[in-house]
Amino acid sequence: MKKVLSLVLALTMVFAFTLTFTGCGGSDSEEGSGDAAFKAGFICLHDENSTYDKNFIDAANAACEELGVEAIIKTNVPEGQECYDAAAELVDSGCGIIFADSFGHEDYMIQAAKEFPEVQFCHSTGTKAHTEGLDNYHNAFASIYQGRYLAGIAAGMKLNEMIENGDITADQAKIGYVGAFTYAEVVSGYTSFFLGARSVCESATMDVTFTGSWYDETLEKEGATKLIDGGCVLLSQHADSMGAPTACENAGVPDVSYNGSTIESCPETFIVSSRIDWVPYYEYAIQAAQNGEAIEADWTGDLETGSVQLTEINENVAAEGTAEAIEEAKAKLIDGSLQVFDTSTFTVDGKEVTEYNADVDTDPDFKGDTNVIEDGAFMESKFRSAPYFDLQIDGIELLDTKF
């Protein structure tokens, strides 16, 4: 087995390299067991040049250092059989738990979980753990729509400032959004961002364009430029390169980024960024694997667990009062008095949504199977960890779609 896997590793090194980090938390860590013999494997779609993957890599290193375990990180692993191969290599390297970070990795992680039942497999953004019923396969996500909503408030505050300063009129408060694919994860993200902006700037509208790729700097920059040329006066994104932020900086258009601050590269336009902090989940799952404890099939972090984060606000660009407005809304999200997808705050084709069957139990036909409207709100993240919000609400125009 080891000879076969070694050959596979040699062949795949053309497109993937392995970055090994030995955690140094040791016995001094209050949270970790200090089990230096335990290994955790991580599979990433891209490398640290992708803001999305860098967020995972940083969390993997931080969690393993805190717990005193070894991390083996494989990067540039495509969403194909290469993911299974990488997982098998990590098993052969002695990993007791393996994580993957991209939606398209799921089927190959499930394949590996079935073949290696003694190893725990955890997949971020996946949808099938609750229907597969495997004891060693798990999905995880976070209520990032909460962070998107808060970042949207910062955007709405900036639009109001631009209106008050006479830079734009109220009917010119159009946001642009660069998305990767027209998937529920992206739809949930841009909709929550828009609702946050609309909560403070009632005249805000949004145009969305899609690249058809999670990471393509050229396409993301072109998409952002198209939006700016189309009259969008503030941009955000759910795509993983510096393409859109760079286009904004070049054009002098305010930008709300994703997965980390772009203030160093874009000091004149960056406002704030939201991101998922994967450290709480990694620590939870690794410790459970070490102790032989069950891992939740669907784990969802939120503001309270520290899994949903905002970067520091760029006060040189953000509107006055932005921090205070965000903190006020954050407190309401935590205590439950504010729901991001409150159905009284949006319409679909001019009508309020009173019930909606979402595709929670994913199948090839993507048919809705679960009514997700409860107590006047679309209950995102309640029925599984990965987003399933896919409503196209009024006020948002899709310039194209990419599935």
C-alpha positions, 0 to 999 in steps of 0.5 A: 500500500505504501509503495503505491501511495508513494508512487501516487504522491510522486506523480501528483507533486506536479500540481500539489505540494505538501507544507508540513507544520509541527504544532508547538503547543505541547504540554504547555497548551491548556486546551490541547493534549500535547499529543505530538504523535497525533497528526491532522491532515488538511486538503486545500483547493489552492495555496496561500495566494488564494484568500480563501485557502489562506484563511484555512491554512492559517487556521490549521496552523494556529489550531494545531499549534495550540493543540500540540499536534502535527499538521500536514497541509496539501495545497493545489488539490483539484476537485477531482480524484486527486482529492481522494489520492491526497486523502489516501496519502494523508492516511498513509502518513498517519493522520487520524483526522483529515479536513478538506476545504472546497465544495467539489472535494466532497464526493472524494472525501466520502469515498475516502471515508468509506475506505478508511473507517478508522480515520475521521474525515471533515469537509467544509461547505459540504452538504451530504454528511447528514444523509450519508450517515457515516460515523467518520464523515462530517460537514462544517460551516459557519453562519457567515451570513451574519458577518456578511450582514454586518459588513453590509451595514458598513457598506450601507453607511458608506453609501449614505455618506456618499449621498450626504456628501453629494457624490451620488444621489440616492437612486445611484446607490448601486452595489456591485458584487463579484461572485464565483458560482450561482450556488446557494453559498454565494447567493446566501452571501450576497443576499445577506450583504445586501440586506445589511446594506439595505437596513441602513440605506433603503435606496440601495440596489445590487448588480451581481456578476459571476466568474465561473471560478473560485479563483481567477484573478483576471476574471474577477478583475474584469467582473469588477471593472464591468460592474464599476463601468455599469454604475456600481459605486461600491463593490464586494465579492465572493471570489478568492483573489485580489482581482476585485479589490485591485480594480476598486483601488485603481478606480477609487471605488470603496470595497468590502472584501472577503476572507481577510483585510486588503488594507495594505494593497488597497488603503484608499478603498478597503472598508472592512472584511468578513471571514470564517475563523476555522480555529474553533472547529478545527480544535473541536474536531481534532480533540474529539478525534484524539479522545475517540469522541463523536464529531457532529455530522453538521457543525455550525459556528457563529458569532458566539463561538468566534467562528464569524469574524470581521477585520478591523475597520479602515477608519480612513475610508469607512463612514463615521459611526460604522463601528457603533452601527455594527456593534449594535447589530451584532448584539441583536444577532447574538441575542436573537432579536435580529434575524438576517433573513427576516422575511418582512425585510425583503420580497420575491417578485413583489411578495413576502415569502411565507413558506419555502421548500429549500434543497436541504437533502441534496439530490441530483434534481436539486428539489426542495424538500424542507420548509425553512421559513419559521417565525417570520424568517428564513432559517439558514444553517438550522437544517444543515451547516452549509447554506441553502438560501437560494431565493432571488430577492427583489432589488438584486439583479443577476447580470449572468449566471454560472453553475 
